[in-house]
Amino acid sequence: MTIWLWIALTASLLAWILVGYPWPICVIAVLPLLAPLRGLLRGSRYTYAWATLFAIPYLAFTVTELLVNPQARWVAAMSLLLVFAWFCTMILFLRASRVHRG
């Protein structure tokens, strides 16, 4: 599920081209999301832990655009939903795969 949301989030960031953002900016916005991909595919808890931090700037960007850019509200809403879902699935994975010490 996390990988599918990562793919959808990446596509939604590229969809900003449709509301007038230059394509190089959209591509640059996607590049940081490539960093955790290998660890996410392998199911690495360490990668899931630090990849949650990658979601925060995207959350801030989409909330800002949702509030101040009327032309981009539909893309901002879609991106906000996807980045929040991606963040939540990573947290759920970390909770479900936690090692119990006792």
Rosetta blueprint (number, residue, H / E / L):
1 M L
2 T H
3 I H
4 W H
5 L H
6 W H
7 I H
8 A H
9 L H
10 T H
11 A H
12 S H
13 L H
14 L H
15 A H
16 W H
17 I H
18 L H
19 V H
20 G L
21 Y L
22 P L
23 W H
24 P H
25 I H
26 C H
27 V H
28 I H
29 A H
30 V H
31 L H
32 P H
33 L H
34 L H
35 A L
36 P L
37 L H
38 R H
39 G H
40 L H
41 L H
42 R H
43 G L
44 S L
45 R H
46 Y H
47 T H
48 Y H
49 A H
50 W H
51 A H
52 T H
53 L H
54 F H
55 A H
56 I H
57 P H
58 Y H
59 L H
60 A H
61 F H
62 T H
63 V H
64 T H
65 E H
66 L H
67 L H
68 V H
69 N L
70 P H
71 Q H
72 A H
73 R H
74 W H
75 V H
76 A H
77 A H
78 M H
79 S H
80 L H
81 L H
82 L H
83 V H
84 F H
85 A H
86 W H
87 F H
88 C H
89 T H
90 M H
91 I H
92 L H
93 F H
94 L H
95 R H
96 A H
97 S L
98 R L
99 V L
100 H L
101 R L
102 G L
